[in-house]
Amino acid sequence: MAYLPDHQAPLDRRSISDAVLELCHDVDLLMHDGQYTEDEFATKADWGHSTAAFAVHVAAEANAKKLLLTHHDPRTTTVNWIAS
């Protein structure tokens, strides 16, 4: 299992550090910050969080078997979900 709370997505939402890929490589479960939608990220890109799409990208690149999106902002109605 790998746990990446408060993981800041890069502005391009494509590049992944080698350290993150190493941590997440072939894990059974990746718990990753997925607090923002793409629209929300546009105005909160420096708040220290990720988008659900970036979390999916990390999971795919690291060959994680399951992904659990996590984080909570009490001011949002975005629902987080589990993808396998």
N, C-alpha and C positions, 0 to 999 in steps of 0.2 A: 504494500500500500504506500502511496505517496500523498502527502497533504500539502497543498499550496494555497493557503488562505492569504488574502491581501496581496495577491500576485499582480503587479502592474503589467498590463498588456502594453506592448510597444505601440507607438503611433501607427506603424504600418500594419499592425496586428497579423504579421506573418513571421517575423524573425523570432527565433527561440534560442535562448542561450544554451550553450553546450552543457552547463551545469544542470539546467532544468531537464534537458533531454536525458542526461545520465540518471538523475534522480527518478524520473518517471519511466525509464525504459523497461518494458515488459511487465509492468506491475499488474496485479489482478484488479486493483481499484485505484483510480486517481480521483482524489477529492480536490477540486480546483475552484477557485474564485470565479464566479460567473455572474457577478452582480448586475452588470449593465447590458442593456440592448445596444445595438450599434448607434441608434439615435441618442441614447443617454450618454454614451461614451464620448460623443462628439463635443459635449459641453463639460465633461468630467474626466478628460483624458489624463489629468495629473493627480487624480484622487487616490491612486494606489490600488486600483481594482482592474478586473478584466471583463471582457464580454463573454457571453456564452459561446459565441462562434470561435473566439480565440481558444477557449478551453477545449472545444472539440478539436481544433487544429493541433493543439499540444498533445492531446490524447492520441490522435491518429499518428502523428509523427513519432511519438514515443512507443507506439504499439501497445498502449494500455488496453486491457481487456474490457474494463467498464469505467464509466465516468460519472461522478456525482458532482453536480454543480452546487456550489454553496456560497453563501454570504447573505447578508440581510441589511437592507436600508429601509427603515420604518417609513420613509417618505415615498416609497415606490409601491406599485401594485404588480410589478413584474413577478411572475411565478417561476421559480426554478424547477428543473425537471431532471430526471435521470435518463441518460442515453446509454445504450449498450452496443 
